[in-house]
Amino acid sequence: MRVTTRPAIPRRSALLAAPMLASACGAPWPGRGSPFVYRGGIGSRSDGPMMSQLSTPGGGFSTANRGNWWQQAYSVDSFSRLDDIWPSTRSAAATTPSPLRRRAGEPDIGFDGAPVHGLGRFSIDDYLSRNPTTGLLIIRDGEILVERYQYARHDRHRLTSFSMAKTLVAMLIGLALEEGHIGSIDQTAASIVPELLGSEYGATPLRHLLTMSSGIAFRETYDGRDDSAGLSRLTFGGQSAGGAAVPPFFNTRVAAPGRRWYYASSETFVLTLVLRRAIGRPIAEYFAEKLWQPLGAEADASWLTDRSGLEIGYMGFNAVLRDYGRLAMLLASGGQHGGRQLLPQGWLAAMTRAHFSGAETARWFGYGYQTWIFPPVEGGFALLGVRGQAIFVDPSRRLAMVHTAVRPDARDPGGADLAALWRGVKRHV
């Protein structure tokens, strides 16, 4: 087995020690927030739980910048306009948005709360008073059942995805494969991006990048000193231009490809390099043409980029809540929308089955192609991002739930409460 070392990653600003400062929090959230006001079936309020940690003394929200965007006190602002703070590019909306029906009155959904916030039987109002959610959308078969916003967020804010973006990259890899831009997922990354020749990532087949099993060491612990912080500095932090120079910074092989699962955003970044080179044009443009516009997206989406304009892919996709819902419905409907097969059915099936079990990931979820897979007893799959970003999908019910949040910690245990809410939603449906 060949073992190589990495060059030192430049340390530029405290920024990017960002992804990742941790603060443990397991107690119920203080403060319930004011009543929701409904307009056109959409519930919103200007506050929510944890206002003492998230807002200014006057009840507003501090403006974020590149130096503080990850800090809890600035996250309400930054997580809803990350594409204003960092370089980004757009995927244009559809000329005519596809209609979404809206149920007359929210369903009465109850759930059994997770121990982290206290056991008991709770409502959606209770959930939102226990969790720092910015947006919540529950949608079934194109009908919105619930749409809520907290902390003065609204339906025009582009809310950030964090690692939910990884699943979008896998979707686009499948389209590029179907169209012949990529010959096979058993090709190595260097066969498409020759600049990666001689690197461990370059020698890795795409199949094992898709399943996070390259066997290349990468530490993603969100402590501000890990490899994910280094990757951030090298990409949207402004130090890379075109991306191919980044993978050699992560170049120590510890296992043969396909033998060992380990979560690593660098795997997705290499896939992004491959995708961009394979299609020969910006990923945001390809995404808009193949998925965003055919879905009937009502607003532009955005992608964070490096200095060259390359979409970084492993995070940094931003969209309005209902458009996330349209995307979730595509996944819940077997890749079909409006009578068209937008995603190859076979590829979607491969993406959303567990190539590594929960026992192998040690995360409860199994893992497919850049997608988290619920245990068989639960069914379905999820797109997940740190600090509370999630899309849960149950194709058997044509049901999905979109959740954006400003949780205080990348490893925040409140996600258990979200999973409990999802079980309650499925029971109701």
Buried (B, 14 or more C-beta within 10 A) or exposed (E): EEEEEBEEBEEEEEBBBBBBBBEEBEEBBEEBBEEBEEEEBBBBBBBBBBBEBBBEEEEEBBEBEBBBBBBBBBBBBBBBBBBBBBBBBBBBBBEEBBEBEBBEEBBEBBBEBBEBBEEEEBBBBBBBBBBBBBBBBBBBEBEBBBBBBBBBBEBEBBBBBBBBBBBBBBBBBBBBBBEEBBEEBEBBBBBBBEBBEEBBBBBBBBBBBBBBBBBBBBBBBBBBEBBBBBBBBBBBBBBBEBBBBBBBBBBBBBBEBBEBBBBBBBBBBBBBBBBBBBBEEBBBBBBBBBBBBBBBBBBBBBBBBBBEBBBBBBBBBBBBBBBBBBBBBBBBBBBBBEEEEBBBEEBBEBBBBBBBBBEBBEBEBBBBBBBBBBBEEBBBBBBBBBBBBBBBBBBEBBBBBBBBBBBBBBBBBBBBBBBBBBBBBBEBB
